[in-house]
Amino acid sequence: MEDVLPQVRAWIVDGKKVALATVIATEKSSPRDPGAALAVSEDGEVVGSVSGGCVEGAVVSEALEVLRTGVPRRLTYGVADEEAFNVGLTCGGTIHLFVERVDW
């Protein structure tokens, strides 16, 4: 998470809304450990990674929806989940994410 915080702060200082997706748990094999984070600005700019690229596109879409609604979400992507397979999580594990709007 520390790698995304400077950019998150810069976006907020610039007056942009920001969503933060954080890996909160994993099961079996997963590309990133708990604490890994991806941030999305209201302009669609992205920094960080929660899955090494496997489900990033789907997470960005969810983050933009959180920015639009202000309602946080808990997401799960796993190999048994058809959505995860469709977006590319083929590592055999499961990742659990929490996506929230960040206000400083």
Number of C-alpha atoms within 10 A of each C-alpha: 18 10 13 18 16 10 17 25 16 11 18 15 11 9 9 14 19 26 27 29 30 25 24 18 17 19 12 10 14 20 19 16 17 16 15 22 25 26 28 27 22 16 11 13 11 19 16 22 23 26 22 13 13 20 22 19 12 15 24 22 13 21 30 22 18 20 22 13 10 14 12 18 16 14 16 17 25 24 17 13 12 12 15 19 17 13 16 19 26 19 15 14 16 21 27 18 23 17 27 21 23 15 11 7
